[in-house]
Amino acid sequence: MTSSSRRRSGRTTTGASSTASSGATTRPFSYLRVSTEDRDQDSSLERQRAAVLREGVAQGDLIIERESGRSADRPGWQRLLAAIGADEVSTVFADRSDRLARDLYDLRGFYATCVRAGTGWRFWSEPWLNSDAPGAEELRQRAAFDAEMESRKIGARLTRHYEHARAAGSPVARRAPLGYRIEGRGDDRHYVLDDRHLAGDLTMAGAARELVASVLRWGTTYSGLRHWKDHLRAMAPVHDQALLDRCLRLAPESAGGWLEGAAAELQGHVAKQKNERIADDCGKVTYRRLPWDQWELSRDRHEPLIDAATARRVLHQLETNHNRGLAVARGKQAVSAYPPSLTPVAFCGACGRRMRQQSTRKGRRPGDPPYRTLRCSGAGSAQQLCNQPGIAERAVIYGMMPLLVAEADRVSALMLPPLATGSAPVDPDLVKQIERTRRLAAETGLPALRQALIDLEDRAASQAAAIEQDRSIEQGRQAAAEQIRNLLPTIGPDIYTIPAARRQVLQAIERIEVTDGRVSHVVLKG
């Protein structure tokens, strides 16, 4: 099956699978997305699921996500694009085009990826945007633009709403923290203690207080949360299984964020500002978490869950655990400064077994790397499977340098020469076709010819971009090989004495073979 016929079959297939020329079987996929975890979105999701199952899509090929369409960093979305690129998809089904993405460039990239792979797309609420709809190119571009603009307007409205709610001292979170529930609407929105019964004579507010006490007793969030969950599982009778499951699903990371609320919500305050907005010279905005004592609060907005003394103890415990974690991280960093061993890449050239560390001792002077010796792992066994002698790690490092330079020369020689600089060449026949179509479109003014001219110009731009990308890749490979060839003869001492230099070089080496107490062969990765 040719590429053009496969493209036509992909655009007209509704439910059945199709087979590409390579023999791989393609099948229809469906992408279902809602923006939030609200229960109001569940009905929309069920409606989308029922519609796509009627199209014959298998249950395993349904991709369901609860993510914002403004970002392309969505696991399900990336899985769909990867499947299209691997020629596994015949048709993509969705409710509307804005369910795929709310970004103009993301939608354009999706359409281009489908066209290159011969994959069709169908929207059952917007059939005029389907891949086989006549004259739909301009409509698709307009719909993608409208989806992004609508998302921007929603974001602007939410920003104004949050600013007004913070100024009024109302909570802006969709869900109340553990131990509270939300009452009221608008400016009257506020937290109240959650008096729903959980298990035994324990309410949700009481369970939250017990979690605080457990963390203070056991000293860490992880241990306190684990003992708290064991206590809840042992309680009977259970009044609300859904609430109990919510408590048992609480993760240590979420519990740590909830405990930070001891500086605000758990004391009866509402945090108006927890992060500092930082904009760089290029206009990129980032946010930095402020220390607890710098939070901007609306005080005494609801009934406190814990008193001020308990809140101070919780914050002190969190700070102590944080400092302890920093100390552990610094210790690991100090360990990473230790020169890495060559055993992961060192092999015996006689028998092929991995080299092992035979002995080690500290350097003679402070700051010197440790003195290590390597030997074939078969030489130390009771059967004496290999009789190769050992070799000092320093001898391996200095012995592999000439071979490493020669290997870099070999890899560089295998690479193609860089393409000539200048404008990327485009197919001459395509250029002539563009000129002829432009002349006919100017003479007749037919919309079909104008659309054909736009398609031809897109093809020419795609060819030029692909050629330019190949040129940049080859030039990058040539520059990397040249840099390795020029750099390696001068960094021998650094590889032995500086851990970072050794680690960087080892990342590029796949195998070092040692024979008769000397380095015999070096292989670079790739």
Number of C-alpha atoms within 10 A of each C-alpha: 12 9 13 10 12 18 20 16 21 30 23 17 18 20 19 13 18 19 17 20 10 8 9 12 14 21 24 26 26 27 21 24 24 19 13 13 12 11 8 9 14 13 10 14 18 12 12 22 21 10 17 24 14 9 15 15 23 14 12 8 14 19 17 16 19 16 18 17 23 19 12 18 11 14 11 19 22 12 12 21 15 14 14 24 16 12 20 22 28 31 30 25 26 24 24 19 22 22 17 24 23 25 22 19 15 17 23 15 13 16 17 14 16 24 17 13 19 24 30 25 28 25 18 17 12 12 15 16 23 22 25 16 12 9 14 15 17 11 12 19 15 12 19 23 18 16 21 20 15 14 17 15 12 11 12 12 12 12 12 11 14 17 14 15 18 20 12 15 22 23 25 19 9 9 11 18 18 22 20 24 17 17 11 9 9 13 14 13 16 21 24 19 19 20 14 17 18 24 21 13 12 19 18 22 21 18 22 23 16 18 22 23 16 19 24 18 11 14 16 17 23 16 14 21 24 18 15 21 17 11 12 19 14 11 13 12 10 18 16 12 11 11 16 18 11 10 19 16 11 14 13 16 11 11 18 16 11 16 23 16 20 25 22 22 28 26 22 23 24 26 20 22 14 17 15 13 10 11 11 8 6 6 8 8 10 11 11 10 12 13 10 14 9 12 18 17 19 20 15 14 18 17 16 19 22 16 12 15 9 15 21 13 14 22 17 13 17 20 12 14 15 12 12 12 12 12 12 12 12 12 12 11 11 10 11 13 13 13 18 17 18 21 16 14 17 25 25 25 21 14 15 15 18 20 26 22 18 15 12 13 10 12 12 10 8 7 10 12 19 19 14 18 19 26 28 29 21 20 18 14 10 7 8 11 14 18 14 20 14 21 22 18 21 17 14 22 17 15 17 20 19 15 17 21 17 14 19 21 16 13 15 19 12 8 13 11 13 16 14 8 8 7 9 16 11 16 10 9 8 14 14 11 14 19 13 12 18 18 14 15 18 11 9 10 12 11 11 11 17 17 15 15 21 16 14 19 16 12 14 18 14 14 16 16 14 13 17 17 13 13 17 14 13 16 16 13 17 18 14 13 19 14 12 17 19 12 12 16 13 10 14 18 14 12 22 21 16 18 17 16 16 21 17 11 14 19 11 12 16 14 19 26 22 28 18 14 17 17 24 16 17 22 16 16 10 7
